[in-house]
């Protein structure tokens, strides 16, 4: 099942403990890293959803979820072999939420003064799961079952 019922702050505490236990360096992805992975990286076929233009093949959403989360890897993966980047649960990113800059940037970190963090992917209660979907949540706000996370392992 996806990780759920977790605030951004709680995810940070989990990561701190995991890094301490393993001696490795895990973190939340930046928003740009998350979107790059969801779009299929350099293998991208430019799908609307992560892995297909057919939402039913790759996502748990309002049209098929029965309003609950589902086990990971029960839909098809995207071009990079990553599952559930559209639907099931939204996922925390490390970036602060804010409007996109008009200038070209590589891996921008978001706004410096917004109180919210970025979430991507949308969830099982939504019908809008395009890879470009983004939203904001307060880092210490318990999000219910709608928000989870996935990790990046720093090489």
Number of C-alpha atoms within 10 A of each C-alpha: 9 19 17 18 14 23 21 27 14 15 20 17 12 15 17 14 12 15 15 12 9 9 9 11 15 20 19 21 21 20 25 17 17 24 20 15 22 29 27 20 16 10 11 16 15 14 18 16 27 35 30 20 14 12 23 14 15 24 33 32 25 17 14 14 17 12 15 16 21 19 11 14 14 13 17 18 21 25 20 16 12 15 20 27 30 33 32 33 31 29 31 29 25 20 22 23 24 18 8 12 10 6 5 8 9 6 12 15 16 20 16 10 9 13 13 19 22 23 26 28 29 28 29 27 20 16 16 18 25 21 24 16 15 17 16 18 19 17 20 13 13 16 17 11 18 21 25 24 20 16 16 13 11 9 6
